Amino acid sequence: MKKRAFSLVLAVVMLCSIFPLTASAENADSASLDLSYTVEPSAEPEPPAEPDPAPSESDPLAGPYMVNIPSSVGLNYEHDIVFTTQSNYIADNERLVVSIDAARTFEYPEGLFYLYYSEGDTTYGRMECVLKRGASSDFSTRPSEVLTGPEDAVVATFKNDRPAADTYGWLAFEPIVTKDNVPGTYTGTIYFKISVVSE
């Protein structure tokens, strides 16, 4: 019976990973993205996959702006995200800005982002995960600009009524797996700030 229950849970998890969920931040001033990376015994890091330049399906139109940010990413399968908008009806002299909330995302004093392997109150290890930004207008050049704290880092800006970012728009993740990382699933959360600013 336990094997059947485990098989059912595993099937549901695999099915969910086929259909990525997108959280749309409608007129919100913040959002978050959960990351996970599973280290298998004697695992070797996999090379990054090429991104899909096509924007993903999203919710129906609503409100002056809506930013599409995935709610979670499994780093064993995906290595980056592309920010898009819909219903982006801000004024012509305004710009929609998405930035990483450095105070909630990066750890100090080093200003780096980490994934943690924890069960209950016990933490078994941590893994550095490098965040890199790039331009979604050019998918031939992978993101290369490394982001750290203490300042908030802009990851996308949008003009009125445009779904694609005009500045940046592409965020890549690079977990740094070492021989010291014990097998298990490492997780972490990136926090974003979303604002409309006048130019």
N, C-alpha and C positions, 0 to 999 in steps of 0.2 A: 504493500500500500504506500509506503514511504517513497519507493522508487517511482510509482505512478504520479504522486503529488509533485515530486521533484521534477519529473519529466514535463508535467503540465506547466509548472512555474517557468522552467527553462524555455519552453515553447513560447510562452507569453512574452518573456523578455526578448527573445530573438525576433518575434513578430513586431514588437514595439521598436526595435532598433532599425527595422526596415523602413518604417514610416516616421521620420524625424518630426518632433513636435516644434511648433513655432509659437512663441509667446509674443503677441503684438502689444506694444506699449502705446496705448491710445491716449494722447494728451497727458502722458505721464511725465514726471520729472526724474524717475529712476527706474532701473530694471536690473536683473541679475541673470547670470548664465552659470549653470552648474557643469563642471568638468569632471570626468572620471577617466582613469587609466589603470588597467589591470596588468600587473607584473606576474607572469607565469614563471615557475622555476626554470632557471637557465634561459630566460627570455632575452632575445636580442632586439634592440629597437628597430622598427620598420621604417623604411624611407617614407617621406611624406607623399601622400597621394595628390594627384593633380586636382584642382578645384573644379567644381561644376559652375561655369560662369552664368548659367541661367538662374534667376531668382526663384526661390521656392514659393509654393502655394501659400496664400495667407488668407486672413479673415476678410469678410466683406467690408466695403468702404464705410467709414464712420468718422466724424469729427474733423477738426482742422488739420491734424496730422496723426499718423500712425507709423511707428518705427517697428520693423520686423527684426526681432532678436530671438534666436533659438533659445528654448528654455533649458536645454541640456545638450551636451556633446560628448560622445564616447570617443576619447582620443585614440583608442586602438583602431578606430575605423575612419574617423574624420580628423583633419588637422587644421581646419580653418573655418571661418564663417565670413559671409559677405552681408553687410548691412544694406537694407533697402527700406523704402517708405512707400506708403500709399495714402491717399486722401491728404496729401501734403499741400494744404491750402493756406500756408503762411503768407504774409505780405511780401511784395517784391523786394522791399528793402530789408528783409529779415533772412536769417539763416538758421536752420535747425542743426544743432550741435549735439553729437553723442560723444561722451568722453568717459574714460575709466575713472571711477571714484578711487583715487590712490589711497586715501586714508583707510578705506574698508577692504581694499584688494591686496595691497602690497604690505609686506612685513618690514618692520624697522628694527634696527638701524640700517640693515643692508638694502632695503627697498626692493626686495625680490618677491615673486609670487611662488607659492608652494602648494603642492597637493599633499594630503595627509592620508595615511592608512591607519584607521582607527576602528575599534570595536568597543562600543560602550564608552567608558571613561578612559580606556587604555589606548594610547597612541603607539603604534609599532614602528612608524617611520615617516619620513617626509621626503619629497622629491621636488626639486626645483622644476618649474615649468616656465620656459621663456615665452614671453608674449611679444609678437612682432607685428607691426602695422605696415600696410602697403596700399597701393591704389587699385581699386576695383575697376578702374577704367583701362588698366593694362594687365591682363592675366598672363602675359608672357614673362613678367618679372615678379617673382615671388616676394612676399613681404620680407623685409630685411632690417627695418629699423626697430631695434630692441627697446621695449618700454619698461621703465622702472619708476618708482616713486622718487621724491615725495610729491611732485606736482601731478595734478590730474592730466592725463594724456588724451588728447582729442583723437578719436578713432574714425569719425565720419562727420562730414557736414553735407547738408542738402539745401538746395535752392527751392523756391516755390514750384510746386506741381511737377517735381522730378523724382522718379522712383530710385534712380541711381545716385550714389554719392558723387559730389563734384570734387571733394577733397578726401583722400584716404578711402575708407569704406571696406577694407579687407583686413581681418585680424587672424593671424596664424598662431598656433600653439606648438611648442616643442618641449615635451617632457624630457628631462635629462635623467635617463636610467643609468644607475651605477650598479656595481657588484654588491654594494651595501644595501640595496633596496630589497627588503624581504618580499616574498610573493604575497600578493593581495591586491585589492582595488583601492587606489589612491583617489581622493576626491578633493575638490576645492571650488570656490565660487568667485566669479569676477562680478563686481558691482559697477553699474554704469550710471552716469548722470545725463539727463536729456534736458536741453533748454533751447529756447528760441531767443536769438540775440539780434539786435539791430546792427546793420552794417554802417 
